[in-house]
């Protein structure tokens, strides 16, 4: 699970499963944005993040 700041798209935190899956350290994750690892086009990622923010969704599916 990732905790993302919807205003900056920066990661705030990641759990152990996420760190293991992506093979980044927690420190590295905290210095990245969601677009740094997501395979969707950047514009679509920002659209999804904004949609989730305004719907106040907890879960954001970016697969």
ZIZIDA-V681295 format. One record per backbone hydrogen bond with DSSP energy under -1.0 kcal/mol. NH is the residue of the N-H (numbers start at 1). CO is the residue of the C=O. If there is no record, write none. Layout:
BEGIN
((NH CO) (NH CO))
END
This chain:
BEGIN
((3 13) (5 10) (9 5) (11 32) (12 3) (13 3) (15 1) (19 15) (20 16) (21 17) (22 18) (23 19) (29 25) (30 26) (31 28) (32 29) (34 9) (36 33) (37 34) (38 34) (45 41) (46 42) (47 43) (48 44) (49 45) (50 46) (51 47) (52 48) (53 49) (54 50) (55 51) (57 52))
END
